[in-house]
Each structure stands twice: as C-alpha cells, then as structure tokens.
Amino acid sequence: MLKTIIALLTTLATTLCLAAALDINQATEAELDSIKGIGPGTSSKIMEERKKGKFKDWADFVSRVKGIGDKKATQFSEQGVTVNGALFKAAKPAPSAPVRKAL
C-alpha cells in the first residue's frame, strides 16, 4: 500500500513539473490563458504574432507583443514559461556613477 501511494505521489509530482513548463511557441491559446497575467486579449496578440513566425528569443517576444515588457516577461518566466526553452533573463541595470559628496 505504501509503495502504491509513493508511486502515485511521484507520478503526480512529475506531471506537475512537466505541466509547469510552457513554451510560448508551442502553447495553445487556452494554455496561454491559464498563465497568470495573460488574458484572452494578450493570448490573441501572441497567437497573431506567432502566425508571422516563431519567437526567436525573449527580446523578440517582448518587442513583438504589445503590452509585454521586462516586468511581465519576468513574471511569466517565474511561472515556468519559456521562449525556445529559455527562461527570461532581465537586462542588468547599468552601473551608476559614484556619488561625490560636496565639501
């Protein structure tokens, strides 16, 4: 009995992990709608842009889909969404110049 429960839990955990990873280039409109932050309007925009060609990378995705920026891309990536298997990596902010104190 214990072995059966362990096997079921392992199968469930594996299924959940696989379901969490979702590639923008392969997702259906319904799968896109299931992502927090993507509603019917955004999923339609994604599907329309995908008809023109697959997204090459996150930069291509962000530039082609109106309303998607680094903040949303980060949010989607944290939910397991990928573009060509890659998670979003936000650009690092440019280092600021050191502040000089007035004498």
A tleap script that builds the chain and sets N, CA, C and O, in Angstrom:
source leaprc.protein.ff14SB
mol = sequence {
  NMET LEU LYS THR ILE ILE ALA LEU LEU THR
  THR LEU ALA THR THR LEU CYS LEU ALA ALA
  ALA LEU ASP ILE ASN GLN ALA THR GLU ALA
  GLU LEU ASP SER ILE LYS GLY ILE GLY PRO
  GLY THR SER SER LYS ILE MET GLU GLU ARG
  LYS LYS GLY LYS PHE LYS ASP TRP ALA ASP
  PHE VAL SER ARG VAL LYS GLY ILE GLY ASP
  LYS LYS ALA THR GLN PHE SER GLU GLN GLY
  VAL THR VAL ASN GLY ALA LEU PHE LYS ALA
  ALA LYS PRO ALA PRO SER ALA PRO VAL ARG
  LYS ALA CLEU
}
set mol.1.N position { 0.816 -1.197 0.000 }
set mol.1.CA position { 0.000 0.000 0.000 }
set mol.1.C position { 0.859 1.259 0.000 }
set mol.1.O position { 0.586 2.195 -0.751 }
set mol.2.N position { 1.894 1.289 0.837 }
set mol.2.CA position { 2.777 2.442 0.923 }
set mol.2.C position { 3.501 2.669 -0.403 }
set mol.2.O position { 3.678 3.809 -0.832 }
set mol.3.N position { 3.919 1.580 -1.050 }
set mol.3.CA position { 4.602 1.698 -2.341 }
set mol.3.C position { 3.674 2.302 -3.390 }
set mol.3.O position { 4.114 3.094 -4.224 }
set mol.4.N position { 2.409 1.939 -3.355 }
set mol.4.CA position { 1.432 2.475 -4.302 }
set mol.4.C position { 1.247 3.975 -4.090 }
set mol.4.O position { 1.188 4.736 -5.056 }
set mol.5.N position { 1.158 4.395 -2.850 }
set mol.5.CA position { 0.992 5.818 -2.543 }
set mol.5.C position { 2.219 6.605 -2.988 }
set mol.5.O position { 2.091 7.682 -3.570 }
set mol.6.N position { 3.395 6.076 -2.718 }
set mol.6.CA position { 4.631 6.742 -3.130 }
set mol.6.C position { 4.703 6.843 -4.649 }
set mol.6.O position { 5.092 7.880 -5.186 }
set mol.7.N position { 4.334 5.779 -5.337 }
set mol.7.CA position { 4.338 5.795 -6.800 }
set mol.7.C position { 3.364 6.837 -7.343 }
set mol.7.O position { 3.689 7.553 -8.291 }
set mol.8.N position { 2.183 6.929 -6.755 }
set mol.8.CA position { 1.195 7.919 -7.193 }
set mol.8.C position { 1.679 9.345 -6.944 }
set mol.8.O position { 1.510 10.216 -7.797 }
set mol.9.N position { 2.272 9.583 -5.792 }
set mol.9.CA position { 2.788 10.914 -5.482 }
set mol.9.C position { 3.932 11.300 -6.410 }
set mol.9.O position { 4.025 12.452 -6.835 }
set mol.10.N position { 4.795 10.353 -6.722 }
set mol.10.CA position { 5.893 10.609 -7.648 }
set mol.10.C position { 5.365 10.948 -9.033 }
set mol.10.O position { 5.843 11.884 -9.673 }
set mol.11.N position { 4.384 10.190 -9.493 }
set mol.11.CA position { 3.778 10.448 -10.798 }
set mol.11.C position { 3.116 11.820 -10.823 }
set mol.11.O position { 3.257 12.560 -11.796 }
set mol.12.N position { 2.407 12.155 -9.775 }
set mol.12.CA position { 1.742 13.451 -9.689 }
set mol.12.C position { 2.758 14.588 -9.700 }
set mol.12.O position { 2.570 15.578 -10.408 }
set mol.13.N position { 3.820 14.458 -8.933 }
set mol.13.CA position { 4.851 15.495 -8.876 }
set mol.13.C position { 5.517 15.682 -10.235 }
set mol.13.O position { 5.766 16.812 -10.653 }
set mol.14.N position { 5.803 14.585 -10.921 }
set mol.14.CA position { 6.414 14.656 -12.247 }
set mol.14.C position { 5.480 15.339 -13.232 }
set mol.14.O position { 5.914 16.178 -14.021 }
set mol.15.N position { 4.220 14.992 -13.191 }
set mol.15.CA position { 3.231 15.593 -14.082 }
set mol.15.C position { 3.121 17.089 -13.838 }
set mol.15.O position { 3.055 17.865 -14.791 }
set mol.16.N position { 3.100 17.504 -12.587 }
set mol.16.CA position { 3.004 18.924 -12.267 }
set mol.16.C position { 4.232 19.687 -12.740 }
set mol.16.O position { 4.110 20.813 -13.222 }
set mol.17.N position { 5.396 19.098 -12.609 }
set mol.17.CA position { 6.621 19.754 -13.069 }
set mol.17.C position { 6.610 19.924 -14.582 }
set mol.17.O position { 6.985 20.977 -15.098 }
set mol.18.N position { 6.186 18.898 -15.278 }
set mol.18.CA position { 6.139 18.982 -16.734 }
set mol.18.C position { 5.070 19.958 -17.199 }
set mol.18.O position { 5.258 20.641 -18.206 }
set mol.19.N position { 3.971 20.033 -16.497 }
set mol.19.CA position { 2.889 20.941 -16.878 }
set mol.19.C position { 3.282 22.388 -16.629 }
set mol.19.O position { 2.785 23.287 -17.309 }
set mol.20.N position { 4.155 22.627 -15.676 }
set mol.20.CA position { 4.547 23.989 -15.346 }
set mol.20.C position { 5.377 24.617 -16.455 }
set mol.20.O position { 5.287 25.824 -16.675 }
set mol.21.N position { 6.179 23.834 -17.154 }
set mol.21.CA position { 6.992 24.359 -18.241 }
set mol.21.C position { 6.124 24.506 -19.482 }
set mol.21.O position { 5.508 23.547 -19.947 }
set mol.22.N position { 6.088 25.721 -20.007 }
set mol.22.CA position { 5.236 26.004 -21.155 }
set mol.22.C position { 5.998 26.907 -22.103 }
set mol.22.O position { 6.394 28.010 -21.726 }
set mol.23.N position { 6.209 26.452 -23.330 }
set mol.23.CA position { 6.926 27.258 -24.310 }
set mol.23.C position { 5.936 28.108 -25.093 }
set mol.23.O position { 4.935 27.603 -25.601 }
set mol.24.N position { 6.222 29.391 -25.184 }
set mol.24.CA position { 5.353 30.348 -25.883 }
set mol.24.C position { 5.115 29.931 -27.328 }
set mol.24.O position { 4.026 30.145 -27.860 }
set mol.25.N position { 6.115 29.340 -27.967 }
set mol.25.CA position { 5.991 28.960 -29.379 }
set mol.25.C position { 5.144 27.711 -29.596 }
set mol.25.O position { 4.761 27.421 -30.729 }
set mol.26.N position { 4.846 26.971 -28.542 }
set mol.26.CA position { 4.092 25.729 -28.693 }
set mol.26.C position { 2.763 25.727 -27.948 }
set mol.26.O position { 1.945 24.829 -28.149 }
set mol.27.N position { 2.537 26.711 -27.096 }
set mol.27.CA position { 1.337 26.738 -26.262 }
set mol.27.C position { 0.086 27.038 -27.078 }
set mol.27.O position { 0.115 27.814 -28.034 }
set mol.28.N position { -1.002 26.409 -26.680 }
set mol.28.CA position { -2.296 26.720 -27.290 }
set mol.28.C position { -2.826 28.006 -26.652 }
set mol.28.O position { -2.309 28.472 -25.636 }
set mol.29.N position { -3.855 28.561 -27.261 }
set mol.29.CA position { -4.444 29.779 -26.708 }
set mol.29.C position { -5.001 29.521 -25.306 }
set mol.29.O position { -4.889 30.375 -24.427 }
set mol.30.N position { -5.593 28.359 -25.097 }
set mol.30.CA position { -6.125 28.004 -23.772 }
set mol.30.C position { -4.997 27.892 -22.744 }
set mol.30.O position { -5.152 28.328 -21.604 }
set mol.31.N position { -3.867 27.313 -23.143 }
set mol.31.CA position { -2.728 27.205 -22.225 }
set mol.31.C position { -2.190 28.591 -21.882 }
set mol.31.O position { -1.832 28.854 -20.734 }
set mol.32.N position { -2.135 29.472 -22.869 }
set mol.32.CA position { -1.674 30.835 -22.611 }
set mol.32.C position { -2.612 31.547 -21.641 }
set mol.32.O position { -2.160 32.260 -20.745 }
set mol.33.N position { -3.921 31.353 -21.821 }
set mol.33.CA position { -4.912 31.970 -20.930 }
set mol.33.C position { -4.753 31.505 -19.487 }
set mol.33.O position { -5.133 32.222 -18.561 }
set mol.34.N position { -4.200 30.325 -19.287 }
set mol.34.CA position { -4.058 29.785 -17.933 }
set mol.34.C position { -2.896 30.413 -17.169 }
set mol.34.O position { -2.764 30.200 -15.964 }
set mol.35.N position { -2.059 31.177 -17.850 }
set mol.35.CA position { -0.907 31.810 -17.212 }
set mol.35.C position { -1.359 33.099 -16.533 }
set mol.35.O position { -2.039 33.926 -17.141 }
set mol.36.N position { -0.977 33.260 -15.280 }
set mol.36.CA position { -1.327 34.476 -14.546 }
set mol.36.C position { -0.686 35.675 -15.247 }
set mol.36.O position { 0.525 35.704 -15.466 }
set mol.37.N position { -1.508 36.656 -15.592 }
set mol.37.CA position { -1.005 37.848 -16.278 }
set mol.37.C position { -1.290 37.849 -17.768 }
set mol.37.O position { -1.104 38.866 -18.436 }
set mol.38.N position { -1.745 36.710 -18.298 }
set mol.38.CA position { -2.121 36.638 -19.710 }
set mol.38.C position { -3.614 36.366 -19.765 }
set mol.38.O position { -4.092 35.335 -19.292 }
set mol.39.N position { -4.326 37.291 -20.339 }
set mol.39.CA position { -5.764 37.116 -20.514 }
set mol.39.C position { -6.069 36.820 -21.970 }
set mol.39.O position { -5.153 36.627 -22.769 }
set mol.40.N position { -7.343 36.783 -22.322 }
set mol.40.CA position { -7.738 36.485 -23.700 }
set mol.40.C position { -7.170 37.473 -24.721 }
set mol.40.O position { -6.802 37.078 -25.827 }
set mol.41.N position { -7.098 38.753 -24.353 }
set mol.41.CA position { -6.566 39.757 -25.277 }
set mol.41.C position { -5.097 39.530 -25.585 }
set mol.41.O position { -4.686 39.560 -26.745 }
set mol.42.N position { -4.314 39.305 -24.553 }
set mol.42.CA position { -2.878 39.087 -24.738 }
set mol.42.C position { -2.607 37.765 -25.439 }
set mol.42.O position { -1.723 37.687 -26.292 }
set mol.43.N position { -3.352 36.735 -25.093 }
set mol.43.CA position { -3.124 35.441 -25.752 }
set mol.43.C position { -3.455 35.545 -27.241 }
set mol.43.O position { -2.799 34.908 -28.065 }
set mol.44.N position { -4.464 36.341 -27.589 }
set mol.44.CA position { -4.791 36.545 -29.007 }
set mol.44.C position { -3.658 37.263 -29.726 }
set mol.44.O position { -3.311 36.912 -30.853 }
set mol.45.N position { -3.074 38.281 -29.066 }
set mol.45.CA position { -1.939 39.007 -29.654 }
set mol.45.C position { -0.762 38.063 -29.880 }
set mol.45.O position { -0.104 38.113 -30.919 }
set mol.46.N position { -0.506 37.207 -28.899 }
set mol.46.CA position { 0.602 36.252 -29.013 }
set mol.46.C position { 0.360 35.307 -30.182 }
set mol.46.O position { 1.265 35.055 -30.978 }
set mol.47.N position { -0.851 34.788 -30.288 }
set mol.47.CA position { -1.173 33.853 -31.375 }
set mol.47.C position { -1.055 34.540 -32.739 }
set mol.47.O position { -0.565 33.932 -33.690 }
set mol.48.N position { -1.496 35.793 -32.846 }
set mol.48.CA position { -1.403 36.534 -34.111 }
set mol.48.C position { 0.056 36.743 -34.504 }
set mol.48.O position { 0.422 36.557 -35.665 }
set mol.49.N position { 0.883 37.129 -33.544 }
set mol.49.CA position { 2.304 37.338 -33.834 }
set mol.49.C position { 2.990 36.027 -34.192 }
set mol.49.O position { 3.900 36.002 -35.021 }
set mol.50.N position { 2.558 34.954 -33.574 }
set mol.50.CA position { 3.159 33.645 -33.854 }
set mol.50.C position { 2.864 33.188 -35.272 }
set mol.50.O position { 3.649 32.443 -35.859 }
set mol.51.N position { 1.727 33.631 -35.835 }
set mol.51.CA position { 1.403 33.293 -37.227 }
set mol.51.C position { 2.438 33.876 -38.185 }
set mol.51.O position { 2.663 33.331 -39.265 }
set mol.52.N position { 3.069 34.986 -37.789 }
set mol.52.CA position { 4.088 35.640 -38.617 }
set mol.52.C position { 5.429 34.920 -38.517 }
set mol.52.O position { 6.318 35.131 -39.342 }
set mol.53.N position { 5.566 34.087 -37.522 }
set mol.53.CA position { 6.808 33.345 -37.307 }
set mol.53.C position { 7.027 33.124 -35.829 }
set mol.53.O position { 6.560 33.899 -34.995 }
set mol.54.N position { 7.742 32.061 -35.513 }
set mol.54.CA position { 8.014 31.755 -34.107 }
set mol.54.C position { 8.867 32.861 -33.495 }
set mol.54.O position { 9.608 33.557 -34.189 }
set mol.55.N position { 8.743 33.000 -32.191 }
set mol.55.CA position { 9.564 33.961 -31.467 }
set mol.55.C position { 10.971 33.378 -31.338 }
set mol.55.O position { 11.137 32.222 -30.949 }
set mol.56.N position { 11.979 34.186 -31.668 }
set mol.56.CA position { 13.368 33.716 -31.631 }
set mol.56.C position { 13.885 33.615 -30.200 }
set mol.56.O position { 14.574 32.662 -29.835 }
set mol.57.N position { 13.538 34.618 -29.401 }
set mol.57.CA position { 14.003 34.678 -28.019 }
set mol.57.C position { 13.094 35.633 -27.255 }
set mol.57.O position { 12.119 36.143 -27.807 }
set mol.58.N position { 13.410 35.874 -25.994 }
set mol.58.CA position { 12.572 36.751 -25.179 }
set mol.58.C position { 12.556 38.175 -25.725 }
set mol.58.O position { 11.513 38.829 -25.704 }
set mol.59.N position { 13.692 38.663 -26.212 }
set mol.59.CA position { 13.736 40.026 -26.755 }
set mol.59.C position { 12.786 40.154 -27.940 }
set mol.59.O position { 12.089 41.160 -28.070 }
set mol.60.N position { 12.754 39.149 -28.798 }
set mol.60.CA position { 11.844 39.134 -29.942 }
set mol.60.C position { 10.399 39.108 -29.460 }
set mol.60.O position { 9.554 39.827 -29.993 }
set mol.61.N position { 10.113 38.295 -28.465 }
set mol.61.CA position { 8.761 38.192 -27.909 }
set mol.61.C position { 8.307 39.531 -27.328 }
set mol.61.O position { 7.202 39.990 -27.616 }
set mol.62.N position { 9.153 40.154 -26.517 }
set mol.62.CA position { 8.816 41.426 -25.871 }
set mol.62.C position { 8.610 42.524 -26.913 }
set mol.62.O position { 7.717 43.359 -26.768 }
set mol.63.N position { 9.429 42.526 -27.958 }
set mol.63.CA position { 9.313 43.581 -28.968 }
set mol.63.C position { 8.094 43.409 -29.868 }
set mol.63.O position { 7.565 44.400 -30.372 }
set mol.64.N position { 7.642 42.193 -30.078 }
set mol.64.CA position { 6.532 41.942 -30.999 }
set mol.64.C position { 5.155 41.947 -30.356 }
set mol.64.O position { 4.167 42.208 -31.042 }
set mol.65.N position { 5.058 41.670 -29.069 }
set mol.65.CA position { 3.749 41.591 -28.412 }
set mol.65.C position { 3.535 42.851 -27.580 }
set mol.65.O position { 4.183 43.051 -26.552 }
set mol.66.N position { 2.615 43.698 -28.043 }
set mol.66.CA position { 2.323 44.954 -27.359 }
set mol.66.C position { 1.785 44.665 -25.954 }
set mol.66.O position { 0.931 43.800 -25.760 }
set mol.67.N position { 2.309 45.414 -24.984 }
set mol.67.CA position { 1.862 45.241 -23.605 }
set mol.67.C position { 2.741 44.317 -22.784 }
set mol.67.O position { 2.526 44.159 -21.582 }
set mol.68.N position { 3.735 43.702 -23.428 }
set mol.68.CA position { 4.661 42.822 -22.705 }
set mol.68.C position { 6.001 43.538 -22.589 }
set mol.68.O position { 6.590 43.948 -23.589 }
set mol.69.N position { 6.466 43.679 -21.372 }
set mol.69.CA position { 7.768 44.284 -21.116 }
set mol.69.C position { 8.591 43.358 -20.236 }
set mol.69.O position { 8.221 42.208 -20.004 }
set mol.70.N position { 9.698 43.870 -19.756 }
set mol.70.CA position { 10.581 43.056 -18.915 }
set mol.70.C position { 9.884 42.570 -17.646 }
set mol.70.O position { 10.104 41.441 -17.208 }
set mol.71.N position { 9.047 43.418 -17.059 }
set mol.71.CA position { 8.372 43.043 -15.811 }
set mol.71.C position { 7.445 41.848 -16.033 }
set mol.71.O position { 7.468 40.889 -15.262 }
set mol.72.N position { 6.633 41.909 -17.085 }
set mol.72.CA position { 5.715 40.792 -17.363 }
set mol.72.C position { 6.496 39.560 -17.804 }
set mol.72.O position { 6.154 38.442 -17.420 }
set mol.73.N position { 7.536 39.754 -18.602 }
set mol.73.CA position { 8.342 38.622 -19.051 }
set mol.73.C position { 8.951 37.901 -17.852 }
set mol.73.O position { 9.003 36.672 -17.820 }
set mol.74.N position { 9.406 38.663 -16.875 }
set mol.74.CA position { 9.952 38.072 -15.651 }
set mol.74.C position { 8.869 37.286 -14.919 }
set mol.74.O position { 9.105 36.173 -14.448 }
set mol.75.N position { 7.681 37.876 -14.828 }
set mol.75.CA position { 6.551 37.217 -14.156 }
set mol.75.C position { 6.201 35.905 -14.852 }
set mol.75.O position { 5.980 34.892 -14.188 }
set mol.76.N position { 6.149 35.915 -16.177 }
set mol.76.CA position { 5.817 34.695 -16.923 }
set mol.76.C position { 6.897 33.637 -16.724 }
set mol.76.O position { 6.596 32.463 -16.509 }
set mol.77.N position { 8.144 34.058 -16.798 }
set mol.77.CA position { 9.257 33.130 -16.653 }
set mol.77.C position { 9.260 32.481 -15.271 }
set mol.77.O position { 9.595 31.304 -15.136 }
set mol.78.N position { 8.890 33.239 -14.256 }
set mol.78.CA position { 8.817 32.694 -12.894 }
set mol.78.C position { 7.748 31.614 -12.778 }
set mol.78.O position { 7.784 30.791 -11.863 }
set mol.79.N position { 6.791 31.620 -13.715 }
set mol.79.CA position { 5.736 30.605 -13.731 }
set mol.79.C position { 6.110 29.418 -14.615 }
set mol.79.O position { 5.307 28.503 -14.797 }
set mol.80.N position { 7.320 29.425 -15.162 }
set mol.80.CA position { 7.777 28.310 -15.979 }
set mol.80.C position { 7.625 28.513 -17.471 }
set mol.80.O position { 7.853 27.585 -18.246 }
set mol.81.N position { 7.244 29.713 -17.890 }
set mol.81.CA position { 7.080 29.992 -19.315 }
set mol.81.C position { 8.455 30.220 -19.936 }
set mol.81.O position { 9.302 30.908 -19.367 }
set mol.82.N position { 8.663 29.628 -21.118 }
set mol.82.CA position { 9.931 29.778 -21.826 }
set mol.82.C position { 9.692 30.235 -23.259 }
set mol.82.O position { 8.583 30.132 -23.784 }
set mol.83.N position { 10.749 30.740 -23.879 }
set mol.83.CA position { 10.761 31.006 -25.315 }
set mol.83.C position { 11.918 30.180 -25.863 }
set mol.83.O position { 13.078 30.418 -25.525 }
set mol.84.N position { 11.598 29.221 -26.699 }
set mol.84.CA position { 12.591 28.277 -27.224 }
set mol.84.C position { 13.377 27.604 -26.101 }
set mol.84.O position { 14.583 27.388 -26.216 }
set mol.85.N position { 12.684 27.279 -25.026 }
set mol.85.CA position { 13.292 26.552 -23.917 }
set mol.85.C position { 14.066 27.404 -22.937 }
set mol.85.O position { 14.590 26.884 -21.952 }
set mol.86.N position { 14.152 28.718 -23.186 }
set mol.86.CA position { 14.938 29.589 -22.315 }
set mol.86.C position { 14.040 30.426 -21.414 }
set mol.86.O position { 13.017 30.954 -21.851 }
set mol.87.N position { 14.436 30.537 -20.154 }
set mol.87.CA position { 13.750 31.429 -19.228 }
set mol.87.C position { 14.214 32.858 -19.484 }
set mol.87.O position { 15.289 33.070 -20.045 }
set mol.88.N position { 13.420 33.831 -19.080 }
set mol.88.CA position { 13.752 35.240 -19.286 }
set mol.88.C position { 14.835 35.669 -18.317 }
set mol.88.O position { 14.786 35.356 -17.127 }
set mol.89.N position { 15.801 36.382 -18.834 }
set mol.89.CA position { 16.856 36.962 -18.006 }
set mol.89.C position { 16.820 38.460 -18.253 }
set mol.89.O position { 17.203 38.927 -19.326 }
set mol.90.N position { 16.363 39.208 -17.266 }
set mol.90.CA position { 16.253 40.659 -17.402 }
set mol.90.C position { 17.639 41.261 -17.557 }
set mol.90.O position { 18.618 40.794 -16.975 }
set mol.91.N position { 17.687 42.312 -18.362 }
set mol.91.CA position { 18.951 43.018 -18.540 }
set mol.91.C position { 19.350 43.654 -17.218 }
set mol.91.O position { 18.518 44.209 -16.500 }
set mol.92.N position { 20.618 43.565 -16.917 }
set mol.92.CA position { 21.097 44.165 -15.675 }
set mol.92.C position { 21.166 45.680 -15.864 }
set mol.92.O position { 21.599 46.152 -16.916 }
set mol.93.N position { 20.747 46.438 -14.865 }
set mol.93.CA position { 20.820 47.892 -14.992 }
set mol.93.C position { 22.270 48.349 -15.079 }
set mol.93.O position { 23.166 47.750 -14.484 }
set mol.94.N position { 22.479 49.424 -15.834 }
set mol.94.CA position { 23.831 49.958 -15.987 }
set mol.94.C position { 24.313 50.468 -14.636 }
set mol.94.O position { 23.543 51.052 -13.874 }
set mol.95.N position { 25.579 50.247 -14.349 }
set mol.95.CA position { 26.087 50.730 -13.063 }
set mol.95.C position { 26.026 52.250 -13.021 }
set mol.95.O position { 26.348 52.920 -14.003 }
set mol.96.N position { 25.620 52.779 -11.905 }
set mol.96.CA position { 25.522 54.232 -11.780 }
set mol.96.C position { 26.875 54.798 -11.385 }
set mol.96.O position { 27.710 54.121 -10.784 }
set mol.97.N position { 27.063 56.060 -11.741 }
set mol.97.CA position { 28.320 56.729 -11.407 }
set mol.97.C position { 28.367 56.944 -9.901 }
set mol.97.O position { 27.334 57.174 -9.272 }
set mol.98.N position { 29.550 56.871 -9.324 }
set mol.98.CA position { 29.645 57.087 -7.876 }
set mol.98.C position { 29.216 58.516 -7.520 }
set mol.98.O position { 29.489 59.463 -8.259 }
set mol.99.N position { 28.557 58.646 -6.403 }
set mol.99.CA position { 28.078 59.950 -5.948 }
set mol.99.C position { 29.198 60.630 -5.180 }
set mol.99.O position { 29.795 60.060 -4.266 }
set mol.100.N position { 29.466 61.875 -5.581 }
set mol.100.CA position { 30.513 62.639 -4.891 }
set mol.100.C position { 29.866 63.566 -3.879 }
set mol.100.O position { 28.860 64.219 -4.155 }
set mol.101.N position { 30.449 63.605 -2.745 }
set mol.101.CA position { 29.933 64.484 -1.694 }
set mol.101.C position { 30.523 65.880 -1.868 }
set mol.101.O position { 31.707 66.038 -2.169 }
set mol.102.N position { 29.683 66.879 -1.675 }
set mol.102.CA position { 30.149 68.264 -1.742 }
set mol.102.C position { 30.898 68.599 -0.461 }
set mol.102.O position { 30.520 68.155 0.624 }
set mol.103.N position { 31.956 69.381 -0.593 }
set mol.103.CA position { 32.736 69.763 0.593 }
set mol.103.C position { 32.222 71.013 1.207 }
set mol.103.O position { 32.762 71.475 2.212 }
savepdb mol mol.pdb
quit
